[in-house]
Amino acid sequence: MSDKLGFEDLRAKYRDVLSKAFSTNNIDLLDSFSKNTNETDRKAAMDQAFRDKLLELLVEEPDTLENFVCFCIDSCRRQMVTPTMPVVLLGDIFDALTLNKCEKMFNYVENGVSIWKEDLFFVACKNNLLRMCNDLLRRLSRSQNTVFCGRILLFLAKFFPFSERSGLNIVSEFNLENITEFGGDNTSNLRDSLDEEMVVDSEKNKLNIDYNLYCKFWSLQDFFRNPNTCYNKVQWKTFVAHSGSVLSAFSSYKLEAVELQKSKLNRLKAVNTELNKEQHYFAKFLTNQKLLELQLSDSNFRRCVLIQFLILFQYLTSTVKFKMESQELKPDQLDWLKETTTFIYKLLAETPSDGKHFAECVKQILKREEHWNNWKNDGCPEFQKPKPPVQSDSSDDVRKGRKRRRPVGDIIKEYGAQKKYYMGNNELTKLWNLCPDNLTACRTKERDFMPSLGKYIFTFNSNFT
């Protein structure tokens, strides 16, 4: 009778049976009920029944959502529903939950990466998973939900292979939306006491952070986020001028030992703590002018800026497939980059603590980046493990460049048929087969002679000396 039922009737019946099967955790009940239905009609109605049941659970039993998705996965493996349904259900769940609950639910998605990589689900679900993750990222704030954003990106990196083009920046685009605002008092909510304390401290310090240096320092972020502006003649002159001022300030403002920096760094942490009372998390450095001096005393801050220079220089001098012909530096510009790169590595080596070791690590990391750049220039070929060679005697013999040796047993039988001995060595075999036995060898004509007395005595004496 089930074949005569329409889609809505099947959907209602499957929803009732699905409720009973899920509540009793008896997937066989659902499987046996759907066997007499046409496969196409069954899967379409069953898919909708799962989504209908999910709406009930979201309202009545939200704690059972993970178990319901697992139940759907088992149904897919029994070919009762389409393989995309588990991810469709997860997408509906994330659309209905708040961000805090989504972050908890995403643990299930992360822990099930091995399930999504199965042949049954990977091809069918990869686009749905990517769409689901992108929808989540659009809802999140990159500054306040940084950890959750990072978890989503790490999951996608684990799920997709290296050669998956949807996860690669093929045309070498830059995130131009990453704008660094400065110039105004964007931390006006700080307490006045903190501001006054920093001003007094700045008067005692050797380095004077004036507004001009402050603007040059933070305007460099525009070049870091969009390196292609350096190929413009006017912009290049601005970049060189600002870089010279900032690097000169770094060179003249030597960092003290770590123990002597604690008071300044603790004061900077106090400012961050005061801000965190209103802003739960911020991913970028603060750009208030009164904080710049304290930031310059932070070795991590200084290293971050210097590494940005090195990354920019590497891009400007590298061969990138999608660069235009006009995007090429002149010899004098290359000379400036070379000299400045050497100077930056010197500043990194002077930055405590263990600056020399840190500078060497940065060199190795940038060297590895060159391999990734070459890989992208080659069209991002797929990474595959080399197949093991076929184990066969004939292939081994050809590979080794020598003929296959005959079995020793066959050689012994061949020599035995000729009443000869095989000794395993050509010279021994030849010597051993000169005569059939020792007595015959003693009777040979070469041994039948009488030596002279003098020769006999000489031979006898030489044997005992």
NORSUL-V797539 format. One line per field, one symbol per residue. ss: DSSP state (h for helix, s for strand, l for the rest). burial: 1 if it has 24 or more other ideal C-beta (glycine too) atoms within 12 Angstrom, else 0. A space follows every 50 residues. Layout:
# NORSUL-V797539
ss=???
burial=???
This chain:
# NORSUL-V797539
ss=lhhhllhhhhhhhhhhhhhhhhhhllhhhhhhhlllllhhhhhhhhhhhh hhhhhhhhhhlhhhhhhhhhhhhhhhhlllllllhhhhhhhhhhhhllhh hhhhhhhhhhhlhhhhllhhhhhhhhhhhhhhhhhhhhhllllllhhhhh hhhhhhhhhlllllhhhllllllllllllllllllllllllhhhhhhhhh hhhhllllllhhhhhhhhhhhhhhhlhhhhhlhhhhhhhhhhhhhhhhhh hhlllllhhhhhhhhhhhhhhhhhhhllllllllllllhhhhhhhhllhh hhhhhhhhhhhhhhhhhlllllllllllllhhhhhhhhhhhhhhhhhhhh llllhhhhhhhhhhhhhhhhhhhhhhhlllllllllllllllhhhhhhhh lllllllhhhhhhhhhhllllllllhhhhhhhlllllhhhhhllhhhlll llhhhhhhhhhhhll
burial=00000000011011101110110000101110110010001111111111 11110011000000110110111111010111111111111111100010 01101101110110110000110011011101100110010000100110 11101100110000000000010000000101000010010001101100 01000010100011111111111111111110000100110110111011 00101000001001101100110010000000001111111111111110 11101111111111111101000000101000100110011011101111 11001001100100010000001001000100000000000000000000 00000000000000000000010000000000000000000000000000 000000000000000
